[in-house]
């Protein structure tokens, strides 16, 4: 049986997360896989497009997937 010291302090400060071991192992595998991927830098034009897209969303200039499907006549 494992013993945890300072348990009440961890709970009080909200620094304790308890998950099943299998879940933790899955997380570690996922984390290793993500870290092994190469990060790709955005080009200047991609950065501008991202900024423009965020501004459009903030201004409400977008359509939902449901609206797009309706306009294209796509049925589920």
N, CA, C and O of each residue as an XYZ file, in Angstrom:
304
protein
N       0.839     -1.179      0.000
C       0.000      0.000      0.000
C       0.884      1.241      0.000
O       1.856      1.310      0.752
N       0.557      2.209     -0.827
C       1.319      3.448     -0.902
C       0.880      4.407      0.192
O      -0.282      4.428      0.598
N       1.827      5.191      0.654
C       1.535      6.195      1.668
C       1.872      7.566      1.108
O       2.934      7.776      0.521
N       0.944      8.492      1.303
C       1.169      9.854      0.840
C       1.259     10.748      2.062
O       0.337     10.790      2.877
N       2.363     11.461      2.190
C       2.493     12.396      3.306
C       2.112     13.791      2.817
O       2.270     14.101      1.636
N       1.625     14.609      3.699
C       1.208     15.952      3.328
C      -0.045     15.954      2.482
O      -0.276     16.899      1.726
N      -0.847     14.932      2.588
C      -2.036     14.755      1.767
C      -3.014     15.910      1.943
O      -3.532     16.440      0.960
N      -3.269     16.302      3.183
C      -4.226     17.389      3.442
C      -3.746     18.702      2.832
O      -4.548     19.471      2.302
N      -2.459     18.957      2.901
C      -1.914     20.184      2.322
C      -2.081     20.180      0.799
O      -2.413     21.205      0.205
N      -1.850     19.021      0.172
C      -2.026     18.915     -1.276
C      -3.473     19.186     -1.678
O      -3.735     19.877     -2.662
N      -4.397     18.641     -0.913
C      -5.818     18.846     -1.205
C      -6.188     20.309     -0.998
O      -6.895     20.895     -1.818
N      -5.717     20.891      0.085
C      -6.031     22.281      0.408
C      -5.535     23.218     -0.693
O      -6.243     24.149     -1.076
N      -4.343     22.983     -1.197
C      -3.762     23.840     -2.222
C      -4.152     23.414     -3.636
O      -3.750     24.049     -4.611
N      -4.930     22.345     -3.748
C      -5.427     21.839     -5.037
C      -4.296     21.456     -5.983
O      -4.365     21.739     -7.179
N      -3.254     20.811     -5.455
C      -2.131     20.366     -6.273
C      -2.152     18.855     -6.493
O      -1.176     18.297     -6.994
N      -3.217     18.201     -6.137
C      -3.272     16.754     -6.223
C      -4.267     16.331     -7.293
O      -5.422     16.759     -7.296
N      -3.799     15.490     -8.194
C      -4.657     14.918     -9.221
C      -4.513     13.413     -9.125
O      -3.398     12.892     -9.155
N      -5.621     12.712     -9.009
C      -5.593     11.259     -8.885
C      -6.277     10.667    -10.110
O      -7.444     10.944    -10.386
N      -5.524      9.845    -10.839
C      -6.063      9.166    -12.012
C      -5.637      7.703    -11.966
O      -4.631      7.371    -11.338
N      -6.377      6.841    -12.612
C      -5.966      5.442    -12.656
C      -4.607      5.300    -13.354
O      -4.268      6.089    -14.236
N      -3.852      4.308    -12.956
C      -2.508      4.104    -13.498
C      -2.541      3.932    -15.010
O      -1.678      4.470    -15.703
N      -3.500      3.207    -15.531
C      -3.617      2.980    -16.975
C      -3.786      4.312    -17.705
O      -3.164      4.539    -18.742
N      -4.624      5.184    -17.162
C      -4.842      6.501    -17.762
C      -3.550      7.306    -17.772
O      -3.224      7.957    -18.765
N      -2.819      7.260    -16.667
C      -1.545      7.974    -16.567
C      -0.536      7.431    -17.573
O       0.172      8.203    -18.220
N      -0.466      6.115    -17.707
C       0.460      5.503    -18.663
C       0.085      5.886    -20.101
O       0.960      6.148    -20.926
N      -1.226      5.917    -20.396
C      -1.683      6.350    -21.723
C      -1.276      7.794    -21.985
O      -0.840      8.140    -23.083
N      -1.423      8.628    -20.966
C      -1.030     10.026    -21.091
C       0.458     10.147    -21.376
O       0.859     10.918    -22.247
N       1.281      9.396    -20.656
C       2.726      9.453    -20.870
C       3.094      9.020    -22.284
O       3.967      9.620    -22.910
N       2.424      7.966    -22.796
C       2.670      7.519    -24.164
C       2.297      8.614    -25.162
O       3.043      8.889    -26.101
N       1.144      9.229    -24.951
C       0.696     10.304    -25.823
C       1.687     11.470    -25.775
O       2.045     12.028    -26.812
N       2.127     11.834    -24.575
C       3.051     12.950    -24.415
C       4.372     12.696    -25.147
O       4.912     13.596    -25.791
N       4.880     11.484    -25.047
C       6.115     11.144    -25.764
C       5.904     11.240    -27.273
O       6.778     11.717    -27.997
N       4.753     10.792    -27.741
C       4.460     10.833    -29.178
C       4.365     12.275    -29.667
O       4.877     12.604    -30.737
N       3.722     13.120    -28.900
C       3.569     14.519    -29.292
C       4.916     15.221    -29.301
O       5.211     15.978    -30.225
N       5.729     14.983    -28.297
C       7.031     15.630    -28.219
C       7.963     15.167    -29.328
O       8.889     15.888    -29.701
N       7.728     13.979    -29.854
C       8.602     13.464    -30.905
C       8.272     14.079    -32.268
O       9.050     13.946    -33.213
N       7.134     14.745    -32.371
C       6.744     15.370    -33.639
C       7.507     16.676    -33.818
O       7.743     17.412    -32.860
N       7.878     16.940    -35.030
C       8.599     18.164    -35.355
C       7.618     19.327    -35.429
O       6.551     19.208    -36.032
N       7.971     20.427    -34.828
C       7.125     21.613    -34.878
C       7.409     22.368    -36.160
O       8.566     22.540    -36.545
N       6.357     22.816    -36.820
C       6.504     23.522    -38.084
C       6.219     24.999    -37.847
O       5.205     25.350    -37.243
N       7.103     25.856    -38.317
C       6.928     27.305    -38.169
C       5.991     27.818    -39.262
O       6.037     27.365    -40.405
N       5.141     28.773    -38.883
C       4.240     29.382    -39.850
C       5.003     30.400    -40.684
O       5.914     31.073    -40.202
N       4.607     30.492    -41.939
C       5.181     31.527    -42.799
C       4.509     32.855    -42.461
O       3.508     32.883    -41.745
N       5.047     33.933    -42.968
C       4.475     35.254    -42.719
C       3.039     35.331    -43.256
O       2.164     35.906    -42.607
N       2.800     34.759    -44.428
C       1.445     34.802    -44.995
C       0.467     33.952    -44.179
O      -0.704     34.309    -44.049
N       0.935     32.849    -43.640
C       0.079     32.018    -42.785
C      -0.265     32.757    -41.495
O      -1.393     32.666    -41.012
N       0.694     33.484    -40.937
C       0.428     34.276    -39.731
C      -0.603     35.358    -40.013
O      -1.516     35.578    -39.218
N      -0.451     36.038    -41.160
C      -1.427     37.076    -41.528
C      -2.816     36.477    -41.709
O      -3.808     37.066    -41.280
N      -2.891     35.300    -42.348
C      -4.179     34.634    -42.558
C      -4.809     34.244    -41.220
O      -6.023     34.358    -41.048
N      -3.999     33.792    -40.285
C      -4.504     33.432    -38.963
C      -5.052     34.662    -38.244
O      -6.134     34.607    -37.659
N      -4.329     35.746    -38.283
C      -4.782     36.995    -37.651
C      -6.078     37.472    -38.291
O      -7.014     37.865    -37.595
N      -6.128     37.435    -39.635
C      -7.340     37.845    -40.354
C      -8.523     36.952    -39.984
O      -9.637     37.438    -39.785
N      -8.273     35.642    -39.893
C      -9.340     34.712    -39.523
C      -9.853     34.954    -38.118
O     -11.060     34.903    -37.879
N      -8.955     35.215    -37.191
C      -9.379     35.502    -35.810
C     -10.194     36.783    -35.729
O     -11.169     36.855    -34.980
N      -9.797     37.803    -36.505
C     -10.565     39.059    -36.532
C     -11.960     38.810    -37.088
O     -12.946     39.313    -36.549
N     -12.046     38.030    -38.171
C     -13.352     37.723    -38.764
C     -14.253     37.001    -37.771
O     -15.441     37.307    -37.673
N     -13.699     36.055    -37.044
C     -14.498     35.329    -36.051
C     -14.968     36.277    -34.957
O     -16.123     36.218    -34.537
N     -14.076     37.151    -34.492
C     -14.439     38.109    -33.443
C     -15.548     39.047    -33.905
O     -16.367     39.491    -33.100
N     -15.572     39.350    -35.205
C     -16.590     40.245    -35.764
C     -17.847     39.499    -36.205
O     -18.793     40.110    -36.702
N     -17.855     38.185    -36.024
C     -19.022     37.383    -36.399
C     -19.103     37.085    -37.884
O     -20.159     36.693    -38.379
N     -18.008     37.263    -38.599
C     -17.988     37.029    -40.041
C     -17.571     35.588    -40.329
O     -16.435     35.329    -40.726
N     -18.487     34.667    -40.126
C     -18.228     33.254    -40.391
C     -19.559     32.535    -40.542
O     -20.605     33.068    -40.170
N     -19.520     31.342    -41.079
C     -20.720     30.495    -41.151
C     -20.430     29.219    -40.381
O     -19.292     28.754    -40.332
N     -21.460     28.666    -39.785
C     -21.307     27.404    -39.073
C     -21.308     26.264    -40.085
O     -21.695     26.449    -41.239
N     -20.878     25.101    -39.653
C     -20.877     23.944    -40.543
C     -22.303     23.598    -40.969
O     -22.533     23.150    -42.092
N     -23.256     23.811    -40.063
C     -24.659     23.540    -40.393
C     -25.144     24.492    -41.490
O     -25.842     24.074    -42.414
N     -24.766     25.786    -41.384
C     -25.150     26.753    -42.408
C     -24.517     26.395    -43.755
O     -25.176     26.477    -44.791
N     -23.271     26.008    -43.744
C     -22.576     25.635    -44.973
C     -23.234     24.422    -45.626
O     -23.451     24.400    -46.837
N     -23.546     23.419    -44.817
C     -24.212     22.222    -45.367
C     -25.552     22.585    -45.990
O     -25.904     22.103    -47.067
N     -26.304     23.454    -45.285
C     -27.610     23.859    -45.791
C     -27.454     24.593    -47.123
O     -28.170     24.300    -48.080
N     -26.515     25.550    -47.186
C     -26.299     26.328    -48.406
C     -25.829     25.452    -49.563
O     -26.150     25.731    -50.719
N     -25.079     24.405    -49.269
C     -24.598     23.506    -50.318
C     -25.583     22.383    -50.633
O     -25.375     21.605    -51.563
N     -26.651     22.309    -49.853
C     -27.650     21.282    -50.082
C     -27.216     19.898    -49.633
O     -27.698     18.890    -50.150
N     -26.316     19.852    -48.682
C     -25.816     18.561    -48.170
C     -26.720     18.099    -47.034
O     -26.962     18.836    -46.077
N     -27.214     16.878    -47.151
C     -28.067     16.318    -46.093
C     -27.271     15.266    -45.340
O     -26.456     14.551    -45.923
N     -27.514     15.181    -44.049
C     -26.789     14.199    -43.219
C     -27.142     12.833    -43.583
O     -26.629     11.884    -42.990
